[in-house]
């Protein structure tokens, strides 16, 4: 895998936003603005771990405003090559995050704790889940090797990986390949 990526942990429950109850769009907006600031401070390839452990209640309005809009802006490329990873182990707490991301046809990588096996929260079609799993299993893999592993042609494989990269679920590097071509390498982000 490539060099170690810079990361930062943002603990939602310990902030100045209301403690353990994350409700209302107003609170969600304040948290999103703080998260945006933290994302923008990260270097290219950096990871922002959004740690919601310790939050006892998160309503849909908060989840959509804080995380749904943030994931949407991230997927549109607004934060460049910086990634979001949600840290949460309570599946019940994730229901509203899941609903917001699904409504937006988006997804985020989720871990129970930093360094734990990653999962997905949100909406990802099955064929992309298969591709994502192959990339995460490999840690780092070229498009050619991934295409071989999945039994796809290079273009179809690159199209899948490009969608995963745009969703912010993987890191995609472009390298120079002989003679004068390009080679894509895909890496897990968590």
C-alpha positions as CSV (number, residue, x, y, z in Angstrom):
1,X,0.0,0.0,0.0
2,X,1.1,3.6,-0.5
3,X,2.5,5.9,2.1
4,X,0.6,6.5,5.4
5,X,-2.2,9.0,4.9
6,X,-2.7,11.9,7.3
7,X,-5.8,11.8,9.3
8,X,-7.8,13.6,12.0
9,X,-10.5,12.4,14.3
10,X,-13.5,14.7,14.9
11,X,-15.4,13.6,18.0
12,X,-19.0,14.8,17.5
13,X,-20.2,14.1,21.1
14,X,-17.4,16.0,22.7
15,X,-17.8,19.2,20.7
16,X,-19.6,22.4,21.5
17,X,-22.8,21.2,19.7
18,X,-25.1,19.8,22.3
19,X,-23.2,16.8,23.7
20,X,-25.0,13.5,23.4
21,X,-28.2,14.7,21.7
22,X,-27.7,15.5,18.0
23,X,-31.0,16.9,16.8
24,X,-32.2,19.6,14.5
25,X,-30.9,20.9,11.2
26,X,-29.4,23.9,13.0
27,X,-27.2,21.7,15.1
28,X,-26.4,19.6,12.0
29,X,-25.3,22.7,10.1
30,X,-23.0,23.8,12.9
31,X,-21.4,20.3,13.0
32,X,-21.2,20.2,9.2
33,X,-19.4,23.5,9.1
34,X,-16.9,22.4,11.7
35,X,-16.4,19.1,9.8
36,X,-15.9,21.1,6.6
37,X,-13.2,23.2,8.3
38,X,-11.5,20.0,9.5
39,X,-11.6,18.4,6.1
40,X,-10.2,21.5,4.4
41,X,-7.2,21.5,6.8
42,X,-6.2,18.0,5.8
43,X,-3.6,17.4,3.1
44,X,-4.4,15.7,-0.2
45,X,-5.2,12.0,0.5
46,X,-6.1,12.8,4.1
47,X,-8.9,11.1,6.1
48,X,-11.4,12.7,8.5
49,X,-12.7,10.2,10.9
50,X,-16.2,11.4,12.1
51,X,-16.5,9.7,15.4
52,X,-20.2,9.7,16.6
53,X,-19.6,7.2,19.4
54,X,-21.0,8.7,22.5
55,X,-23.9,10.3,20.7
56,X,-27.1,8.9,22.3
57,X,-29.7,10.3,19.9
58,X,-29.3,11.5,16.3
59,X,-32.5,12.5,14.4
60,X,-32.9,12.5,10.6
61,X,-32.7,16.3,10.4
62,X,-29.3,16.3,12.1
63,X,-28.0,13.3,10.1
64,X,-29.0,14.7,6.8
65,X,-27.7,18.2,7.5
66,X,-24.4,17.2,9.0
67,X,-23.5,13.9,7.2
68,X,-25.8,13.7,4.2
69,X,-24.9,17.1,2.8
70,X,-21.2,16.6,3.7
71,X,-21.1,13.3,1.9
72,X,-22.8,14.9,-1.1
73,X,-20.3,17.7,-1.3
74,X,-17.4,15.2,-0.9
75,X,-18.8,13.1,-3.7
76,X,-19.0,16.2,-5.9
77,X,-15.3,16.8,-5.4
78,X,-15.7,19.9,-3.3
79,X,-13.0,18.8,-0.8
80,X,-10.6,17.4,-3.4
81,X,-8.9,14.1,-2.6
82,X,-9.8,14.0,1.1
83,X,-11.9,11.2,2.5
84,X,-14.6,10.8,5.2
85,X,-14.9,7.7,7.4
86,X,-17.7,7.4,9.9
87,X,-16.7,5.8,13.3
88,X,-19.8,4.3,14.9
89,X,-20.6,0.8,16.3
90,X,-24.3,1.3,17.2
91,X,-26.4,0.2,14.2
92,X,-29.5,1.7,15.7
93,X,-27.9,5.1,15.8
94,X,-26.9,4.8,12.1
95,X,-30.5,4.4,10.9
96,X,-31.0,8.1,10.1
97,X,-27.5,8.4,8.6
98,X,-28.3,5.4,6.4
99,X,-31.7,6.9,5.4
100,X,-30.1,10.3,4.4
101,X,-27.3,8.6,2.4
102,X,-29.7,6.2,0.7
103,X,-32.0,9.1,-0.3
104,X,-29.0,10.8,-1.9
105,X,-27.7,7.6,-3.5
106,X,-24.5,8.0,-1.5
107,X,-22.5,6.0,0.9
108,X,-19.7,6.3,3.4
109,X,-17.1,3.9,4.8
110,X,-17.9,3.0,8.4
111,X,-15.8,1.4,11.1
112,X,-16.6,0.4,14.7
113,X,-13.3,2.0,15.7
114,X,-10.3,3.3,13.9
115,X,-8.3,0.4,12.5
116,X,-11.3,-2.0,12.5
117,X,-12.6,-3.8,9.5
118,X,-14.5,-1.3,7.3
119,X,-18.1,-1.6,6.2
120,X,-20.5,0.6,4.2
121,X,-23.4,2.8,5.4
122,X,-25.6,4.1,2.6
123,X,-26.5,3.0,-0.9
124,X,-24.0,1.1,-3.1
125,X,-25.2,-1.3,-5.9
126,X,-24.1,-4.9,-5.6
127,X,-21.6,-4.8,-8.4
128,X,-19.8,-1.9,-6.8
129,X,-19.8,-3.7,-3.4
130,X,-18.0,-6.6,-5.1
131,X,-15.4,-4.2,-6.6
132,X,-15.0,-2.3,-3.3
133,X,-14.5,-5.6,-1.4
134,X,-11.8,-6.7,-3.9
135,X,-10.0,-3.4,-3.5
136,X,-10.2,-3.6,0.3
137,X,-9.1,-7.2,0.3
138,X,-6.0,-6.2,-1.7
139,X,-5.3,-3.0,0.1
140,X,-3.8,-1.6,-3.1
141,X,-4.3,-2.9,-6.6
142,X,-3.9,-1.7,-10.2
143,X,-6.8,-1.5,-12.6
144,X,-5.3,-4.4,-14.6
145,X,-5.0,-6.7,-11.6
146,X,-8.5,-5.7,-10.4
147,X,-10.0,-6.3,-13.8
148,X,-8.4,-9.8,-13.9
149,X,-9.6,-10.6,-10.3
150,X,-13.2,-9.6,-11.2
151,X,-13.2,-11.0,-14.7
152,X,-13.9,-7.6,-16.3
153,X,-12.4,-5.7,-19.2
154,X,-10.2,-2.8,-18.2
155,X,-12.8,-0.1,-19.1
156,X,-15.6,-1.7,-17.1
157,X,-13.3,-2.1,-14.1
158,X,-12.1,1.5,-14.3
159,X,-15.7,2.7,-14.6
160,X,-16.6,0.9,-11.4
161,X,-13.6,2.1,-9.5
162,X,-14.1,5.7,-10.7
163,X,-17.6,5.6,-9.3
164,X,-16.2,4.3,-5.9
165,X,-13.6,7.0,-5.9
166,X,-16.2,9.7,-6.6
167,X,-18.2,8.4,-3.7
168,X,-15.1,8.8,-1.6
169,X,-15.0,5.1,-0.7
170,X,-11.5,4.5,-2.2
171,X,-8.4,6.4,-3.1
172,X,-7.4,6.4,-6.8
173,X,-3.9,7.3,-7.9
174,X,-2.9,7.9,-11.5
175,X,0.6,6.8,-12.4
176,X,2.6,7.0,-15.6
177,X,2.9,3.7,-17.5
178,X,5.2,2.9,-20.3
179,X,5.1,4.0,-23.1
180,X,3.5,7.3,-22.2
181,X,0.2,5.8,-20.9
182,X,-1.6,5.9,-17.6
183,X,-2.1,3.3,-15.0
184,X,-4.7,3.6,-12.2
185,X,-4.0,2.2,-8.7
186,X,-6.9,1.9,-6.2
187,X,-6.4,1.8,-2.4
188,X,-8.6,1.3,0.6
189,X,-9.0,4.4,2.8
190,X,-9.6,2.9,6.1
